[in-house]
Amino acid sequence: MICIKIKETKLINFLMRKLLLNATFNISLFLVLITGLYNSSKFSKVNLIINETVSLPISFIVGISFIGGSLTGSILTIDFKK
């Protein structure tokens, strides 16, 4: 019983550290992205299914896509042992 609680505590600590590291990394990427937007001169619209967005800098579109992929990849876990 005590061994199970220790394993659960270690797992929770690992998941919290992983979440904190990923959040810190992605927030810092977002801050660098916002700082880099001041030098953007090329704008583009994103075509959605229904309509288009407002004109956004291309670097912002690419940066947000990268951050979204990083968040998605950090949340998903693949268990190769099965």
C-alpha positions in Angstrom: 0.0 0.0 0.0 2.8 2.4 0.9 4.7 1.5 -2.3 1.7 2.3 -4.4 1.3 5.7 -2.8 5.0 6.5 -3.4 4.7 5.5 -7.1 1.6 7.7 -7.4 3.4 10.6 -5.8 6.4 10.3 -8.0 4.1 10.1 -11.1 2.2 13.2 -10.0 5.5 15.1 -9.4 6.8 14.1 -12.8 3.6 15.2 -14.6 3.6 18.5 -12.7 7.2 19.2 -13.6 6.5 18.2 -17.2 3.5 20.5 -17.3 5.4 23.4 -15.7 8.4 23.0 -18.1 6.1 22.9 -21.2 4.1 25.9 -20.0 7.2 27.9 -19.3 8.8 27.0 -22.7 5.6 27.9 -24.7 5.1 31.1 -22.8 8.6 32.2 -23.5 8.2 31.3 -27.2 5.0 33.4 -27.3 6.8 36.4 -25.7 9.6 36.1 -28.3 7.0 35.9 -31.0 5.2 39.0 -29.8 8.6 40.9 -29.6 9.4 39.8 -33.2 6.1 41.0 -34.5 7.3 44.6 -34.4 9.6 44.0 -37.4 7.0 42.2 -39.5 6.0 43.8 -42.8 4.3 41.0 -44.7 0.7 40.3 -43.9 -1.6 37.5 -44.9 -5.1 36.2 -44.3 -6.0 32.7 -43.1 -8.7 31.1 -45.1 -11.1 29.3 -42.7 -13.9 27.1 -43.8 -16.6 29.8 -43.4 -14.6 33.0 -44.0 -11.2 34.7 -43.7 -9.5 36.2 -40.7 -8.1 39.7 -40.5 -4.7 40.4 -42.0 -2.0 38.9 -39.7 1.7 38.9 -40.0 3.0 35.7 -41.6 5.5 35.2 -38.7 2.6 35.3 -36.2 0.7 32.6 -38.1 3.7 30.4 -38.3 4.7 31.0 -34.7 1.2 30.3 -33.3 1.1 27.1 -35.4 4.4 26.0 -33.9 3.3 26.8 -30.4 0.0 24.9 -30.9 1.9 21.9 -32.2 4.3 22.1 -29.2 1.4 22.2 -26.8 -0.4 19.3 -28.5 2.7 17.2 -28.6 3.4 17.8 -24.9 -0.1 16.8 -23.9 -0.3 13.7 -25.9 1.6 10.7 -24.7 2.3 7.5 -26.6 2.9 4.3 -24.8 5.2 2.1 -26.9 5.2 -0.7 -24.4 1.8 -2.0 -25.3 
